[in-house]
Every structure is written in structure tokens, then in C-alpha cells.
Amino acid sequence: MKAEIPFSKDINLAFKNDPPGQWLSVLPKGCIRLSSGYPEPALVPSEELKSAVVHLLDKEKDLPLQYIGSPKIPELKEIIRKRLAARDVRVSDEELLVTSGACQAIDLVARVLLDDEALVALESPTYMEALEVFRNYTERFMDVPVDEKGLQTEVFEEMLKGRKEQGLPLPRILYVIPTSQNPTGTTMSQERREHVLALAEEYGFFILEDDAYGELGFENNPRLIKSLDKQNRVLHIGSFSKVVAPGMRIGWVAGAEELITTLNWFKKDLHHPFSQSTMAAFLESIDFDGRLKLLSAAYRSKCAVMIKALEEFLPPSVSWYTPEGGYFVWVKVAGIDTVELLPKALAAGVSFVPGKYFFLNPEEGTEFLRLSFSYAGEEEIIQGIRLLGEVVQNTMALK
Ligand SMILES: Cc1ncc(COP(=O)(O)O)c(C=O)c1O
């Protein structure tokens, strides 16, 4: 008889959820990838990273490959701190932790702040992986709708008021992606940023600000909520995945010192010396602001190509938000179940992510799908949207 695995109480709770990563459908060969939030291959600086590695190892020999790591590791923190300061977020060394991607930062925050009694407020829809992480720690959620100006703070305020009046628990954290949100591509207005912070102060919750796309605005990059934060209630999360390379696995979290120290306590995978020192060497060798301009211009052009193709190939009943930055277009295909649409689209040669994965209540996502303009080339985007248009038209004709 096989031994029964003694999973903890918390892990058994998490097993009630769907297995992680179900949205990652395996793509048929040659299928145009409009499903994934990956950077465009040509925009991943592989040559520059290669030179950074060669330089680093020539100069420092074994150091970046040792547990103790290289002097470049504190330099990376310094670079991140300077970049944050330029965006009006001034944090000390003790208030910043470099993590293995933004995902690890989200997971660590959940680990130290959540338990099965904690209520988590989040945008509806939201980043599916964050939803999965939070579900590993609690079953209590409060989802707040998003419109073209991001999280609807007026609705959120009413919900909070109602809970308070009824003596119900208030959220412990709000997880929000204020700029170029995943999946909707929407950006929260300045007014709403101020409003949500005022709500956090009034109702006593912390804000987890996920800024994964915050420097990829097509026109400008709005102020971070963290830059308005006087009470140290905001935990700001950033990442190099979308602006350098996701495989480097480098992100960060900035916030109150006591919290950051605790996150560090539970982060047991060291500082990823090779990856962090390579990233520092790379950043020191390039004009990063220039790189951001180049990336924003490239993604802006790809986004415009996708929107034009949507206008051309999709029927008038299909609608979307026009993004101001980031990687995604959120599309509503009224009257069609996008989970049923996906196999037809894959067979035709194009992929997307069905909306259901981004909602606490999957049914709310039935008529939505997320497209990404980041990975595919412009010709592929046009071809992919043309194929999607055909599949949608054929499905509508059968109704
Ligand atoms: C909103 C958001 N946060 C975080 C991440 C993950 O970032 P990282 O690769 O740094 O873990 C993504 C990636 O898709 C994302 O869309």
C-alpha cells in the first residue's frame, strides 16, 4: 500500500481549486500565439545579455556563481531604488526586496499576510495567476468591477460601506494592477488612484500594487499609487519580465520595512546571484530609458495593428477596450461562449485565453476573451485576427 501524503490543512484547502495553469492550452504546431503575455522574441535582448554574462564572468570569475554572490547584487537594488525614486517612490534599502519575478513577490505577500480568515479584494477580472496564488491561502474574496478607467472605486466604496454597516469583515488587502491591467488593458485614472488610497486609509486595508506593465504606457506612465502613499500602506510590486526577459525571473517588492524584513525571512531561495548580477551588468551597459521608449513604441504599433484588424475582421457586435499601454486587448464577443470557441480557433490556427480564467466567478467571463499583441509579429497579428473573425462569424451563423 502506498503511503498517504500528509498534506497540511492549508494545502488541503487549496486542493479544492482547479489545478493551476489550466489556461495554458498546448498550441497546435504553427498556431498564431495571441494567447500569451510574452515579450516579442526580437525585443528580448539576448545578445546584450550574452555580453553582460561574458563581461561579468571575465571580471568576477566564480563570484556570481557562488552562494554569497557578486557585488553586482546590491548594485541591482540600487538601480531599482533609483528608478523608483525617479517615479516619486523613495524607499530605503531595507524597504526593498528583489524577488524571483513579480509572482514570487505576490506569493510571499500572500504567505505572510493571508490566512483562511483573510478577505482579499481584487479587480474583476484580474490576473489569473495572482487569483490562483490567493486561492492557495484563503477562500474569502471580494471582487470589484473594472471599467475603461480601471477599478471602479465608487462601487468599491459602496461595497465597503455596506460591509461595515453589516458588521462583516473588511478586506485585509486589495490586489490591483492600476496600469495597463492584465487582462483588460485598462489604466486607472489619477482620481481613482487617489480615491482607492483614501479608501485603504479609511477602511484599514493594505494595497498590493502590481506594476508589471507600468513603464510600457504608449503616451505616458501614470503616477504610482505608492507615490501618493503617506502611511506606508502600499506594497509596490515590479518586474523586469515585460521590459527585459521573463526567463531572468527578476521582480521586486517595496513597502514598509517590517513587512519587507518578514518577506525576506520567508524567501529561502537566496538572491539568485547569477541572474541578479547579470541583470545589473546588463542594465549598467544600456540606456534603459531609451530601451523603454523603444519598447513602448513597438508595442504601441503592434496594438494599433491589432485594433485595426479587429475593426476590419470582427462583426460589429464584438467590442473591446482600446489599451493605453501594456500587452493585452480585452474583447467581448456577445452571445458566444469563448471556452467553446477556443478549440475552433486553435483548429483554425489562432489562440486566445477564454475570459473565464480571469474571474472569481468563471461564468462572468463566458463572453470575453483576452488577446495579446506582444508576442506575434504584425503580419501574424493581422492573419490571427482574420482567422478569429472567421471562426466568430461561423459560430454566430450557427446560432
Ligand atoms: C499583472 C502581472 N503581474 C505579474 C506578472 C508576472 O511577472 P513575473 O514574470 O515577474 O513573475 C504578470 C505576467 O504575466 C502579470 O501580467
The ligand as a MOL file (V3000), in Angstrom:
LIG
                    3D

  0  0  0     0  0            999 V3000
M  V30 BEGIN CTAB
M  V30 COUNTS 16 16 0 0 0
M  V30 BEGIN ATOM
M  V30 1 C -0.1260 41.6310 -13.8420 0
M  V30 2 C 1.0430 40.7090 -13.8370 0
M  V30 3 N 1.7620 40.5880 -12.7170 0
M  V30 4 C 2.8260 39.7770 -12.6670 0
M  V30 5 C 3.2030 39.0110 -13.7530 0
M  V30 6 C 4.3420 38.0490 -13.6380 0
M  V30 7 O 5.5380 38.6870 -13.6210 0
M  V30 8 P 6.8780 37.8930 -13.3390 0
M  V30 9 O 7.2890 37.2420 -14.6140 0
M  V30 10 O 7.8190 38.9790 -12.9070 0
M  V30 11 O 6.6290 36.9090 -12.2500 0
M  V30 12 C 2.4840 39.1010 -14.9420 0
M  V30 13 C 2.8640 38.2760 -16.0980 0
M  V30 14 O 2.1050 37.9740 -16.9710 0
M  V30 15 C 1.3700 39.9720 -14.9800 0
M  V30 16 O 0.6240 40.0810 -16.0760 0
M  V30 END ATOM
M  V30 BEGIN BOND
M  V30 1 1 1 2
M  V30 2 1 2 3
M  V30 3 2 2 15
M  V30 4 2 3 4
M  V30 5 1 4 5
M  V30 6 1 5 6
M  V30 7 2 5 12
M  V30 8 1 6 7
M  V30 9 1 7 8
M  V30 10 2 8 9
M  V30 11 1 8 10
M  V30 12 1 8 11
M  V30 13 1 12 13
M  V30 14 1 12 15
M  V30 15 2 13 14
M  V30 16 1 15 16
M  V30 END BOND
M  V30 END CTAB
M  END
